[in-house]
């Protein structure tokens, strides 16, 4: 019964509907493995609504993508994305288009919120998925949410995926998409361009911004991968997740990189860049219970040391992938909405 997608969508929506007080009241009644989600780790505790959601996901019996080949993992993740997808927001229009990548055209989507001025800010958004899966279609809900709540245009661009296209194909495509966006800003209705993304997409956003830093107005990084050269302490603290585990990151890394030299390349590990001065104002949204937490925090420190206007939101009770959980989690909605409030009026470049 729990494998039926329609039932799964209804159950996910039901978990996301009650106010936070209801989740706090219900969470103490979780039993067995589900109760373990509420245990404190690294001085942080998971939001109650996410603990209840994880208990529900245990019922779904979804396979661990790290036990699948990349092609099967893509199909599974796209199916799961449809379960979590919020109802289509009619206050945001969407147009499909192609954007040139480094080796050919790639599909993209342009989102424009209702009432947007003829020209305004545009965010080039690069999806997550460990460089192995993910697509603009799978991130439709995330981009609609950002477009509506930040009242900005969002251009959601794809890139070639590993292992068929290993590093540096993805950063090459991200930079090609950014260059095309900058060259076509007037056509897209953009008076200034920012770059954003989550997880692997946040990694690519940081790399692309670094390459064109003087032309980028703002940067939104959501639990980005910033250092593939080593495992920071949060890998051990949150080895079993929730949602993203240390083994998942090792699976992604093995499919994305060809050798250890790749891991030390700043295009794979932007934390290792020689100089971050001149980067655009940045909102860095971390997830407190995430193997990537410490490297994200370290990137924020380096940005600040370089004189970059940087806002770090630690989101201590959130798990990796919260940007994709806005239908299922009031606390995830709140975390992403907070990032959108910054994006609606980012500070000017120094």
CORLINTA-V714818 format. One record per residue. N is the residue number from 0. RES is the residue in three letters. SS is DSSP state (a for helix, b for strand, c for the rest). PSI is psi in whole degrees, -180 to 180 (* if undefined). D_CENTER is the distance of its C-alpha to the mean C-alpha in Angstrom with 1 decimal. Layout:
n:N res:RES ss:SS psi:PSI d_center:D_CENTER
n:N res:RES ss:SS psi:PSI d_center:D_CENTER
This chain:
n:0 res:UNK ss:c psi:-41 d_center:30.5
n:1 res:UNK ss:c psi:-9 d_center:27.0
n:2 res:UNK ss:c psi:-4 d_center:26.0
n:3 res:UNK ss:c psi:119 d_center:26.7
n:4 res:UNK ss:a psi:-39 d_center:23.5
n:5 res:UNK ss:a psi:-43 d_center:25.3
n:6 res:UNK ss:a psi:-39 d_center:26.0
n:7 res:UNK ss:a psi:-43 d_center:22.5
n:8 res:UNK ss:a psi:-42 d_center:21.2
n:9 res:UNK ss:a psi:-42 d_center:23.9
n:10 res:UNK ss:a psi:-42 d_center:23.4
n:11 res:UNK ss:a psi:-44 d_center:19.6
n:12 res:UNK ss:a psi:-37 d_center:20.7
n:13 res:UNK ss:a psi:-39 d_center:23.5
n:14 res:UNK ss:a psi:-35 d_center:21.5
n:15 res:UNK ss:a psi:-5 d_center:19.4
n:16 res:UNK ss:a psi:-44 d_center:22.6
n:17 res:UNK ss:c psi:156 d_center:24.6
n:18 res:UNK ss:c psi:165 d_center:24.3
n:19 res:UNK ss:a psi:-33 d_center:23.1
n:20 res:UNK ss:a psi:-36 d_center:26.8
n:21 res:UNK ss:a psi:-41 d_center:27.3
n:22 res:UNK ss:a psi:-41 d_center:24.5
n:23 res:UNK ss:a psi:-34 d_center:26.0
n:24 res:UNK ss:a psi:-34 d_center:29.4
n:25 res:UNK ss:a psi:-31 d_center:28.5
n:26 res:UNK ss:a psi:-40 d_center:26.4
n:27 res:UNK ss:c psi:-16 d_center:29.6
n:28 res:UNK ss:c psi:-1 d_center:31.0
n:29 res:UNK ss:c psi:144 d_center:28.5
n:30 res:UNK ss:c psi:161 d_center:30.5
n:31 res:UNK ss:c psi:-146 d_center:30.2
n:32 res:UNK ss:a psi:-31 d_center:26.9
n:33 res:UNK ss:a psi:-35 d_center:25.0
n:34 res:UNK ss:a psi:-26 d_center:26.6
n:35 res:UNK ss:a psi:-26 d_center:25.4
n:36 res:UNK ss:c psi:-23 d_center:21.8
n:37 res:UNK ss:c psi:-5 d_center:23.4
n:38 res:UNK ss:c psi:143 d_center:24.9
n:39 res:UNK ss:c psi:135 d_center:24.1
n:40 res:UNK ss:b psi:137 d_center:22.5
n:41 res:UNK ss:c psi:27 d_center:22.0
n:42 res:UNK ss:c psi:12 d_center:23.5
n:43 res:UNK ss:b psi:154 d_center:20.8
n:44 res:UNK ss:c psi:138 d_center:21.0
n:45 res:UNK ss:c psi:141 d_center:18.5
n:46 res:UNK ss:c psi:139 d_center:18.6
n:47 res:UNK ss:a psi:-38 d_center:21.4
n:48 res:UNK ss:a psi:-33 d_center:19.7
n:49 res:UNK ss:a psi:-34 d_center:17.0
n:50 res:UNK ss:a psi:-42 d_center:20.1
n:51 res:UNK ss:a psi:-41 d_center:21.8
n:52 res:UNK ss:a psi:-43 d_center:18.9
n:53 res:UNK ss:a psi:-36 d_center:18.8
n:54 res:UNK ss:a psi:-38 d_center:22.6
n:55 res:UNK ss:a psi:-43 d_center:22.3
n:56 res:UNK ss:a psi:-32 d_center:19.9
n:57 res:UNK ss:a psi:-34 d_center:22.6
n:58 res:UNK ss:a psi:-31 d_center:25.0
n:59 res:UNK ss:a psi:-28 d_center:23.1
n:60 res:UNK ss:c psi:32 d_center:23.8
n:61 res:UNK ss:c psi:142 d_center:20.8
n:62 res:UNK ss:c psi:152 d_center:21.2
n:63 res:UNK ss:c psi:121 d_center:19.2
n:64 res:UNK ss:a psi:-24 d_center:17.6
n:65 res:UNK ss:a psi:-13 d_center:18.7
n:66 res:UNK ss:a psi:5 d_center:22.2
n:67 res:UNK ss:c psi:160 d_center:21.8
n:68 res:UNK ss:c psi:159 d_center:22.2
n:69 res:UNK ss:a psi:-41 d_center:19.3
n:70 res:UNK ss:a psi:-43 d_center:20.8
n:71 res:UNK ss:a psi:-37 d_center:21.3
n:72 res:UNK ss:a psi:-39 d_center:17.8
n:73 res:UNK ss:a psi:-45 d_center:16.4
n:74 res:UNK ss:a psi:-42 d_center:18.8
n:75 res:UNK ss:a psi:-44 d_center:18.0
n:76 res:UNK ss:a psi:-39 d_center:14.3
n:77 res:UNK ss:a psi:-38 d_center:15.1
n:78 res:UNK ss:a psi:-44 d_center:17.7
n:79 res:UNK ss:a psi:-36 d_center:15.6
n:80 res:UNK ss:a psi:-35 d_center:13.2
n:81 res:UNK ss:a psi:-32 d_center:16.4
n:82 res:UNK ss:a psi:-40 d_center:17.4
n:83 res:UNK ss:a psi:-12 d_center:14.5
n:84 res:UNK ss:c psi:128 d_center:14.6
n:85 res:UNK ss:c psi:165 d_center:16.2
n:86 res:UNK ss:c psi:143 d_center:19.4
n:87 res:UNK ss:c psi:126 d_center:19.3
n:88 res:UNK ss:c psi:110 d_center:19.5
n:89 res:UNK ss:c psi:-7 d_center:22.7
n:90 res:UNK ss:c psi:1 d_center:22.3
n:91 res:UNK ss:b psi:124 d_center:19.9
n:92 res:UNK ss:b psi:153 d_center:21.3
n:93 res:UNK ss:b psi:134 d_center:19.7
n:94 res:UNK ss:b psi:134 d_center:21.3
n:95 res:UNK ss:b psi:147 d_center:20.7
n:96 res:UNK ss:b psi:172 d_center:21.6
n:97 res:UNK ss:b psi:141 d_center:21.6
n:98 res:UNK ss:b psi:134 d_center:20.3
n:99 res:UNK ss:b psi:129 d_center:22.1
n:100 res:UNK ss:b psi:-173 d_center:20.4
n:101 res:UNK ss:c psi:-21 d_center:22.4
n:102 res:UNK ss:c psi:23 d_center:24.2
n:103 res:UNK ss:b psi:170 d_center:24.4
n:104 res:UNK ss:b psi:145 d_center:22.9
n:105 res:UNK ss:b psi:145 d_center:19.4
n:106 res:UNK ss:b psi:146 d_center:18.4
n:107 res:UNK ss:b psi:168 d_center:16.5
n:108 res:UNK ss:b psi:136 d_center:16.4
n:109 res:UNK ss:b psi:124 d_center:17.5
n:110 res:UNK ss:b psi:132 d_center:17.0
n:111 res:UNK ss:b psi:120 d_center:19.7
n:112 res:UNK ss:b psi:149 d_center:20.3
n:113 res:UNK ss:c psi:138 d_center:23.9
n:114 res:UNK ss:c psi:7 d_center:26.1
n:115 res:UNK ss:c psi:142 d_center:24.1
n:116 res:UNK ss:c psi:165 d_center:26.6
n:117 res:UNK ss:c psi:-36 d_center:27.8
n:118 res:UNK ss:c psi:138 d_center:25.9
n:119 res:UNK ss:b psi:-173 d_center:23.0
n:120 res:UNK ss:b psi:148 d_center:19.7
n:121 res:UNK ss:b psi:136 d_center:17.2
n:122 res:UNK ss:b psi:117 d_center:13.5
n:123 res:UNK ss:b psi:117 d_center:12.8
n:124 res:UNK ss:b psi:132 d_center:9.2
n:125 res:UNK ss:b psi:121 d_center:8.1
n:126 res:UNK ss:c psi:159 d_center:6.2
n:127 res:UNK ss:c psi:-171 d_center:5.1
n:128 res:UNK ss:c psi:19 d_center:8.3
n:129 res:UNK ss:c psi:24 d_center:10.0
n:130 res:UNK ss:c psi:2 d_center:11.8
n:131 res:UNK ss:c psi:-38 d_center:13.8
n:132 res:UNK ss:c psi:-177 d_center:12.6
n:133 res:UNK ss:c psi:155 d_center:10.4
n:134 res:UNK ss:c psi:162 d_center:11.8
n:135 res:UNK ss:c psi:-35 d_center:12.1
n:136 res:UNK ss:c psi:-43 d_center:14.2
n:137 res:UNK ss:c psi:-19 d_center:11.8
n:138 res:UNK ss:c psi:19 d_center:9.3
n:139 res:UNK ss:a psi:-46 d_center:12.4
n:140 res:UNK ss:a psi:-41 d_center:12.0
n:141 res:UNK ss:a psi:-46 d_center:8.7
n:142 res:UNK ss:a psi:-36 d_center:10.4
n:143 res:UNK ss:a psi:-41 d_center:13.7
n:144 res:UNK ss:a psi:-48 d_center:12.7
n:145 res:UNK ss:a psi:-45 d_center:11.6
n:146 res:UNK ss:a psi:-44 d_center:14.8
n:147 res:UNK ss:a psi:-48 d_center:17.0
n:148 res:UNK ss:a psi:-27 d_center:16.2
n:149 res:UNK ss:a psi:-12 d_center:15.9
n:150 res:UNK ss:c psi:51 d_center:18.6
n:151 res:UNK ss:c psi:155 d_center:17.3
n:152 res:UNK ss:b psi:144 d_center:17.2
n:153 res:UNK ss:b psi:124 d_center:14.0
n:154 res:UNK ss:b psi:108 d_center:14.5
n:155 res:UNK ss:b psi:112 d_center:12.0
n:156 res:UNK ss:b psi:146 d_center:13.2
n:157 res:UNK ss:c psi:177 d_center:13.4
n:158 res:UNK ss:c psi:162 d_center:14.6
n:159 res:UNK ss:c psi:142 d_center:17.0
n:160 res:UNK ss:c psi:150 d_center:15.9
n:161 res:UNK ss:c psi:160 d_center:17.5
n:162 res:UNK ss:c psi:-3 d_center:20.0
n:163 res:UNK ss:c psi:-34 d_center:21.9
n:164 res:UNK ss:c psi:94 d_center:20.5
n:165 res:UNK ss:c psi:172 d_center:19.9
n:166 res:UNK ss:c psi:136 d_center:19.0
n:167 res:UNK ss:c psi:29 d_center:19.5
n:168 res:UNK ss:a psi:-46 d_center:19.1
n:169 res:UNK ss:a psi:-50 d_center:15.3
n:170 res:UNK ss:a psi:-30 d_center:15.7
n:171 res:UNK ss:a psi:-43 d_center:18.9
n:172 res:UNK ss:a psi:-40 d_center:17.5
n:173 res:UNK ss:a psi:-43 d_center:14.8
n:174 res:UNK ss:a psi:-39 d_center:17.7
n:175 res:UNK ss:a psi:-41 d_center:19.9
n:176 res:UNK ss:a psi:-40 d_center:17.6
n:177 res:UNK ss:a psi:-44 d_center:17.5
n:178 res:UNK ss:a psi:-40 d_center:21.3
n:179 res:UNK ss:a psi:-41 d_center:22.0
n:180 res:UNK ss:a psi:-45 d_center:20.0
n:181 res:UNK ss:a psi:-41 d_center:22.1
n:182 res:UNK ss:a psi:-26 d_center:25.2
n:183 res:UNK ss:c psi:24 d_center:24.8
n:184 res:UNK ss:a psi:-45 d_center:23.6
n:185 res:UNK ss:a psi:-44 d_center:26.8
n:186 res:UNK ss:a psi:-35 d_center:26.5
n:187 res:UNK ss:a psi:-4 d_center:23.0
n:188 res:UNK ss:c psi:24 d_center:24.3
n:189 res:UNK ss:b psi:128 d_center:22.5
n:190 res:UNK ss:b psi:-12 d_center:24.4
n:191 res:UNK ss:b psi:152 d_center:21.7
n:192 res:UNK ss:b psi:133 d_center:18.5
n:193 res:UNK ss:b psi:170 d_center:15.2
n:194 res:UNK ss:b psi:140 d_center:12.2
n:195 res:UNK ss:b psi:171 d_center:8.5
n:196 res:UNK ss:b psi:168 d_center:5.2
n:197 res:UNK ss:b psi:145 d_center:2.0
n:198 res:UNK ss:c psi:-118 d_center:4.6
n:199 res:UNK ss:a psi:-34 d_center:7.2
n:200 res:UNK ss:a psi:-33 d_center:6.2
n:201 res:UNK ss:a psi:-37 d_center:6.3
n:202 res:UNK ss:a psi:-48 d_center:9.4
n:203 res:UNK ss:a psi:-36 d_center:10.8
n:204 res:UNK ss:a psi:-44 d_center:10.3
n:205 res:UNK ss:a psi:-39 d_center:12.3
n:206 res:UNK ss:a psi:-46 d_center:14.7
n:207 res:UNK ss:a psi:-41 d_center:15.4
n:208 res:UNK ss:a psi:-42 d_center:15.9
n:209 res:UNK ss:a psi:-32 d_center:18.2
n:210 res:UNK ss:a psi:-25 d_center:20.2
n:211 res:UNK ss:c psi:37 d_center:20.9
n:212 res:UNK ss:a psi:-36 d_center:20.5
n:213 res:UNK ss:a psi:-13 d_center:23.7
n:214 res:UNK ss:a psi:0 d_center:22.6
n:215 res:UNK ss:c psi:130 d_center:19.1
n:216 res:UNK ss:c psi:-32 d_center:19.4
n:217 res:UNK ss:b psi:163 d_center:16.2
n:218 res:UNK ss:b psi:130 d_center:12.8
n:219 res:UNK ss:b psi:111 d_center:9.6
n:220 res:UNK ss:b psi:119 d_center:7.5
n:221 res:UNK ss:b psi:117 d_center:5.0
n:222 res:UNK ss:c psi:62 d_center:6.3
n:223 res:UNK ss:c psi:152 d_center:7.1
n:224 res:UNK ss:c psi:122 d_center:9.8
n:225 res:UNK ss:c psi:-11 d_center:12.8
n:226 res:UNK ss:c psi:103 d_center:15.8
n:227 res:UNK ss:c psi:2 d_center:16.7
n:228 res:UNK ss:c psi:-19 d_center:20.4
n:229 res:UNK ss:c psi:165 d_center:20.7
n:230 res:UNK ss:c psi:117 d_center:19.5
n:231 res:UNK ss:c psi:170 d_center:19.3
n:232 res:UNK ss:a psi:-32 d_center:21.0
n:233 res:UNK ss:a psi:-17 d_center:18.0
n:234 res:UNK ss:a psi:-41 d_center:18.0
n:235 res:UNK ss:a psi:-42 d_center:21.4
n:236 res:UNK ss:a psi:-39 d_center:20.8
n:237 res:UNK ss:c psi:41 d_center:18.0
n:238 res:UNK ss:c psi:-33 d_center:19.2
n:239 res:UNK ss:c psi:20 d_center:19.2
n:240 res:UNK ss:c psi:-151 d_center:15.9
n:241 res:UNK ss:c psi:157 d_center:15.5
n:242 res:UNK ss:c psi:-58 d_center:13.2
n:243 res:UNK ss:c psi:127 d_center:12.2
n:244 res:UNK ss:c psi:168 d_center:15.5
n:245 res:UNK ss:a psi:-38 d_center:17.0
n:246 res:UNK ss:a psi:-35 d_center:18.5
n:247 res:UNK ss:a psi:-46 d_center:15.3
n:248 res:UNK ss:a psi:-36 d_center:14.3
n:249 res:UNK ss:a psi:-37 d_center:17.9
n:250 res:UNK ss:a psi:-46 d_center:17.8
n:251 res:UNK ss:a psi:-48 d_center:14.9
n:252 res:UNK ss:a psi:-43 d_center:16.8
n:253 res:UNK ss:a psi:-32 d_center:20.0
n:254 res:UNK ss:a psi:-25 d_center:18.9
n:255 res:UNK ss:a psi:-45 d_center:17.3
n:256 res:UNK ss:c psi:153 d_center:19.9
n:257 res:UNK ss:c psi:-27 d_center:23.6
n:258 res:UNK ss:c psi:175 d_center:25.1
n:259 res:UNK ss:a psi:-28 d_center:24.8
n:260 res:UNK ss:a psi:-36 d_center:25.5
n:261 res:UNK ss:a psi:-40 d_center:22.2
n:262 res:UNK ss:a psi:-28 d_center:20.4
n:263 res:UNK ss:c psi:-2 d_center:22.3
n:264 res:UNK ss:c psi:128 d_center:21.6
n:265 res:UNK ss:c psi:-18 d_center:19.5
n:266 res:UNK ss:c psi:-17 d_center:17.8
n:267 res:UNK ss:c psi:-32 d_center:16.3
n:268 res:UNK ss:c psi:82 d_center:16.4
n:269 res:UNK ss:a psi:-19 d_center:16.1
n:270 res:UNK ss:a psi:-25 d_center:17.4
n:271 res:UNK ss:a psi:4 d_center:20.6
n:272 res:UNK ss:c psi:141 d_center:21.2
n:273 res:UNK ss:c psi:-38 d_center:24.7
n:274 res:UNK ss:c psi:127 d_center:24.2
n:275 res:UNK ss:c psi:8 d_center:21.4
n:276 res:UNK ss:c psi:143 d_center:23.9
n:277 res:UNK ss:c psi:2 d_center:23.5
n:278 res:UNK ss:c psi:157 d_center:19.7
n:279 res:UNK ss:c psi:159 d_center:18.7
n:280 res:UNK ss:b psi:137 d_center:18.0
n:281 res:UNK ss:b psi:136 d_center:14.6
n:282 res:UNK ss:b psi:120 d_center:12.7
n:283 res:UNK ss:b psi:103 d_center:10.9
n:284 res:UNK ss:b psi:110 d_center:9.3
n:285 res:UNK ss:c psi:166 d_center:9.8
n:286 res:UNK ss:c psi:124 d_center:10.5
n:287 res:UNK ss:c psi:-32 d_center:14.2
n:288 res:UNK ss:b psi:74 d_center:14.7
n:289 res:UNK ss:c psi:131 d_center:12.5
n:290 res:UNK ss:c psi:-24 d_center:14.1
n:291 res:UNK ss:c psi:0 d_center:11.8
n:292 res:UNK ss:a psi:-49 d_center:13.1
n:293 res:UNK ss:a psi:-39 d_center:16.2
n:294 res:UNK ss:a psi:-31 d_center:15.0
n:295 res:UNK ss:a psi:-42 d_center:12.4
n:296 res:UNK ss:a psi:-41 d_center:15.5
n:297 res:UNK ss:a psi:-37 d_center:17.7
n:298 res:UNK ss:a psi:-39 d_center:15.8
n:299 res:UNK ss:a psi:-40 d_center:16.2
n:300 res:UNK ss:a psi:-45 d_center:19.9
n:301 res:UNK ss:a psi:-39 d_center:20.4
n:302 res:UNK ss:a psi:-46 d_center:19.2
n:303 res:UNK ss:a psi:-41 d_center:21.6
n:304 res:UNK ss:a psi:-27 d_center:24.3
n:305 res:UNK ss:c psi:3 d_center:24.1
n:306 res:UNK ss:c psi:17 d_center:24.7
n:307 res:UNK ss:c psi:134 d_center:21.3
n:308 res:UNK ss:c psi:106 d_center:20.8
n:309 res:UNK ss:b psi:127 d_center:17.8
n:310 res:UNK ss:b psi:121 d_center:16.6
n:311 res:UNK ss:b psi:120 d_center:15.1
n:312 res:UNK ss:b psi:106 d_center:14.0
n:313 res:UNK ss:c psi:-23 d_center:14.4
n:314 res:UNK ss:c psi:64 d_center:13.9
n:315 res:UNK ss:c psi:-27 d_center:16.3
n:316 res:UNK ss:c psi:7 d_center:16.5
n:317 res:UNK ss:c psi:155 d_center:12.9
n:318 res:UNK ss:b psi:162 d_center:11.5
n:319 res:UNK ss:c psi:146 d_center:8.3
n:320 res:UNK ss:c psi:13 d_center:6.4
n:321 res:UNK ss:a psi:-26 d_center:8.1
n:322 res:UNK ss:a psi:-23 d_center:6.2
n:323 res:UNK ss:a psi:1 d_center:7.7
n:324 res:UNK ss:c psi:20 d_center:10.9
n:325 res:UNK ss:c psi:-26 d_center:12.4
n:326 res:UNK ss:c psi:-29 d_center:15.4
n:327 res:UNK ss:c psi:-11 d_center:16.2
n:328 res:UNK ss:c psi:114 d_center:15.7
n:329 res:UNK ss:a psi:-36 d_center:17.3
n:330 res:UNK ss:a psi:-34 d_center:15.9
n:331 res:UNK ss:a psi:-41 d_center:12.2
n:332 res:UNK ss:a psi:-43 d_center:13.4
n:333 res:UNK ss:a psi:-42 d_center:15.1
n:334 res:UNK ss:a psi:-44 d_center:12.3
n:335 res:UNK ss:a psi:-35 d_center:10.2
n:336 res:UNK ss:a psi:-35 d_center:13.7
n:337 res:UNK ss:a psi:-42 d_center:14.5
n:338 res:UNK ss:a psi:-38 d_center:11.9
n:339 res:UNK ss:a psi:-35 d_center:13.3
n:340 res:UNK ss:a psi:-39 d_center:16.7
n:341 res:UNK ss:a psi:-44 d_center:16.2
n:342 res:UNK ss:a psi:-29 d_center:14.9
n:343 res:UNK ss:a psi:-25 d_center:18.0
n:344 res:UNK ss:c psi:66 d_center:20.2
n:345 res:UNK ss:c psi:154 d_center:18.8
n:346 res:UNK ss:c psi:153 d_center:21.6
n:347 res:UNK ss:c psi:158 d_center:23.7
n:348 res:UNK ss:c psi:145 d_center:23.6
n:349 res:UNK ss:c psi:* d_center:26.2
